[in-house]
């Protein structure tokens, strides 16, 4: 539970994370996500809307998940360099 202090420092306010998030509008949620990414609490490429995926998106996520995990260690140097070139082009 997050604790916030008032101006007189004698009083505190306890706020549950779900209470805080549910009180934010969509712009504040995006700002919160940006902060969490910057502070490395969540990865930069996070799946925000999984329910809007089609079959190709799901297949792509599966492929990228394999590369993101230990699969990267199984790549040859040439394969890794190819993926780097593609990512830099994007």
Backbone bond lengths (Angstrom), bond angles and torsions (degrees), N, CA, C in turn:
res aa  C-N    CA-C-N  psi(-1)  N-CA   C-N-CA  omega(-1)  CA-C   N-CA-C  phi
1 X - - - 1.442 - - 1.532 108.08 -
2 X 1.302 116.31 132.95 1.460 120.96 179.47 1.528 109.81 -79.66
3 X 1.309 115.85 139.21 1.459 121.37 178.93 1.514 108.57 -115.95
4 X 1.318 115.80 126.74 1.460 121.97 178.44 1.516 108.34 -116.57
5 X 1.315 116.32 140.59 1.450 121.44 179.95 1.520 110.01 -98.73
6 X 1.323 115.21 143.87 1.465 120.37 176.82 1.521 108.68 -82.84
7 X 1.306 116.79 174.79 1.468 121.18 -177.68 1.523 113.57 -59.14
8 X 1.326 117.98 -34.29 1.463 119.03 -178.24 1.532 112.77 -84.94
9 X 1.320 117.96 -0.57 1.462 125.34 175.91 1.532 113.97 61.55
10 X 1.333 118.34 0.79 1.461 120.76 177.48 1.524 112.05 -92.03
11 X 1.306 116.76 -16.76 1.456 121.18 -177.49 1.524 109.68 -118.48
12 X 1.310 114.58 142.00 1.458 119.39 176.01 1.524 109.26 -121.64
13 X 1.316 114.74 158.31 1.455 121.42 177.23 1.527 106.60 -124.36
14 X 1.320 116.48 125.08 1.463 121.52 177.10 1.523 108.60 -95.14
15 X 1.336 115.96 127.56 1.459 120.28 -179.70 1.519 108.25 -128.14
16 X 1.322 116.64 124.31 1.462 121.21 175.09 1.521 108.68 -72.95
17 X 1.345 117.17 144.27 1.464 119.68 179.14 1.524 113.49 -55.65
18 X 1.343 117.27 -42.21 1.463 118.40 -179.41 1.520 111.98 -67.22
19 X 1.318 116.57 -32.12 1.466 121.15 176.24 1.527 109.98 -66.36
20 X 1.329 116.53 -42.37 1.456 121.47 179.07 1.523 111.11 -64.35
21 X 1.340 116.38 -50.19 1.465 120.52 -176.70 1.521 111.06 -63.57
22 X 1.319 117.60 -41.51 1.460 119.48 -178.40 1.526 112.70 -67.67
23 X 1.330 117.01 -17.51 1.460 119.29 178.11 1.535 111.98 -90.65
24 X 1.327 118.39 -5.54 1.469 122.40 -179.55 1.524 110.95 -85.65
25 X 1.337 116.07 145.91 1.462 119.52 172.15 1.524 108.97 -85.87
26 X 1.316 117.60 177.24 1.471 120.53 -173.94 1.527 112.51 -63.18
27 X 1.321 118.60 -34.90 1.470 120.45 177.30 1.529 111.25 -66.76
28 X 1.308 116.68 -39.50 1.466 120.47 178.46 1.529 111.07 -68.63
29 X 1.332 116.96 -34.44 1.466 120.61 176.54 1.524 109.77 -64.43
30 X 1.353 116.98 -44.02 1.474 119.86 177.77 1.527 110.48 -61.21
31 X 1.336 116.49 -40.80 1.459 120.64 178.66 1.532 110.45 -63.71
32 X 1.317 116.56 -41.39 1.460 121.53 177.88 1.529 110.84 -61.80
33 X 1.321 116.73 -43.31 1.466 120.75 178.02 1.522 110.16 -61.88
34 X 1.343 117.05 -43.97 1.471 120.56 177.97 1.524 111.45 -58.18
35 X 1.331 116.34 -42.42 1.468 121.04 179.44 1.531 110.50 -64.69
36 X 1.333 116.42 -43.45 1.468 120.01 -179.98 1.523 111.47 -64.52
37 X 1.330 117.26 -35.43 1.463 120.81 176.77 1.527 109.99 -68.83
38 X 1.333 116.68 -47.71 1.469 120.76 -179.85 1.522 111.90 -59.00
39 X 1.323 116.49 -38.66 1.469 120.68 -179.79 1.530 112.56 -85.41
40 X 1.320 116.39 4.86 1.461 124.34 176.94 1.524 114.14 61.34
41 X 1.335 115.69 33.84 1.466 120.05 173.99 1.519 110.71 -84.59
42 X 1.343 116.10 -26.74 1.462 121.97 176.32 1.524 108.06 -135.61
43 X 1.330 117.11 154.78 1.466 119.05 179.43 1.516 111.44 -69.19
44 X 1.327 115.30 156.27 1.460 120.46 -177.88 1.520 112.03 -63.25
45 X 1.316 117.00 -37.64 1.458 120.80 -178.05 1.515 108.84 -103.24
46 X 1.307 115.18 86.74 1.457 120.26 -178.82 1.516 109.59 -106.24
47 X 1.297 116.42 144.17 1.449 122.74 -178.55 1.528 108.50 -82.69
48 X 1.335 116.52 105.93 1.459 120.19 -174.74 1.519 112.24 -91.55
49 X 1.317 118.88 -31.12 1.464 121.03 -175.74 1.530 111.73 -127.80
50 X 1.347 117.74 70.65 1.459 119.27 -176.52 1.529 113.18 -66.67
51 X 1.313 118.54 -24.09 1.460 121.16 -177.43 1.530 113.34 -73.75
52 X 1.322 118.74 -10.83 1.455 122.54 -178.52 1.528 111.94 -100.59
53 X 1.306 117.98 16.38 1.450 121.29 -174.73 1.522 111.32 -88.97
54 X 1.324 113.52 144.41 1.451 118.66 172.07 1.529 108.30 -99.80
55 X 1.318 116.67 -177.41 1.461 121.65 -176.51 1.524 111.82 -60.82
56 X 1.349 117.44 -39.73 1.465 120.94 -179.81 1.530 111.34 -66.40
57 X 1.358 116.70 -38.46 1.462 120.39 177.49 1.528 111.22 -63.32
58 X 1.323 116.17 -42.80 1.459 120.18 179.95 1.526 111.47 -64.61
59 X 1.346 115.60 -41.09 1.461 119.41 177.50 1.528 110.79 -63.68
60 X 1.336 116.03 -42.20 1.470 121.13 179.54 1.532 110.42 -61.48
61 X 1.333 116.82 -44.81 1.462 120.76 179.22 1.528 111.14 -60.47
62 X 1.316 116.08 -38.94 1.462 119.75 178.92 1.528 110.36 -64.64
63 X 1.329 116.53 -43.74 1.465 121.05 179.35 1.531 110.50 -62.91
64 X 1.322 116.62 -47.58 1.465 120.58 -179.05 1.523 111.42 -65.47
65 X 1.319 117.10 -34.58 1.460 120.76 177.44 1.514 111.84 -62.50
66 X 1.321 116.20 -37.33 1.461 120.04 178.36 1.527 110.78 -66.75
67 X 1.326 116.19 -39.46 1.463 119.91 178.94 1.524 110.37 -70.84
68 X 1.346 116.99 -41.21 1.456 121.99 -177.89 1.522 112.12 -61.87
69 X 1.300 116.70 -35.34 1.465 120.13 -177.96 1.519 111.34 -79.90
70 X 1.289 115.49 -147.24 1.466 120.94 -178.61 1.517 112.53 -69.59
71 X 1.330 117.62 -10.14 1.453 121.11 178.60 1.510 112.73 -57.65
72 X 1.307 116.85 -30.33 1.467 121.14 179.06 1.520 110.80 -58.16
73 X 1.313 116.14 -34.57 1.460 120.27 -178.23 1.519 112.08 -70.39
74 X 1.321 116.72 -16.56 1.464 120.82 179.97 1.527 112.26 -92.40
75 X 1.323 117.30 -4.61 1.456 121.06 -179.51 1.523 110.30 -77.24
76 X 1.317 115.50 148.27 1.458 118.90 171.88 1.523 108.09 -76.38
77 X 1.299 116.54 165.44 1.468 120.19 177.45 1.527 111.00 -59.30
78 X 1.332 116.25 -38.62 1.460 120.84 -179.48 1.532 111.05 -66.05
79 X 1.328 116.81 -41.56 1.472 120.51 178.99 1.521 110.69 -64.76
80 X 1.313 115.65 -43.31 1.457 119.95 178.59 1.530 111.19 -62.51
81 X 1.310 116.91 -41.64 1.455 121.29 178.68 1.529 111.16 -64.52
82 X 1.320 117.70 -39.00 1.467 121.91 176.79 1.524 110.51 -60.79
83 X 1.311 116.81 -44.48 1.472 120.61 179.18 1.530 109.89 -64.99
84 X 1.325 117.49 -39.88 1.472 120.91 177.06 1.529 111.11 -60.11
85 X 1.329 116.67 -44.55 1.456 121.15 -179.65 1.524 111.21 -62.12
86 X 1.328 115.58 -42.79 1.466 119.36 178.40 1.524 110.20 -63.05
87 X 1.324 116.92 -45.76 1.473 120.96 -178.96 1.536 110.85 -63.03
88 X 1.315 117.64 -40.74 1.458 120.34 179.86 1.526 111.70 -67.24
89 X 1.328 116.22 -32.87 1.462 120.04 178.15 1.523 110.20 -67.65
90 X 1.311 116.84 -33.38 1.464 120.61 179.85 1.509 110.81 -79.59
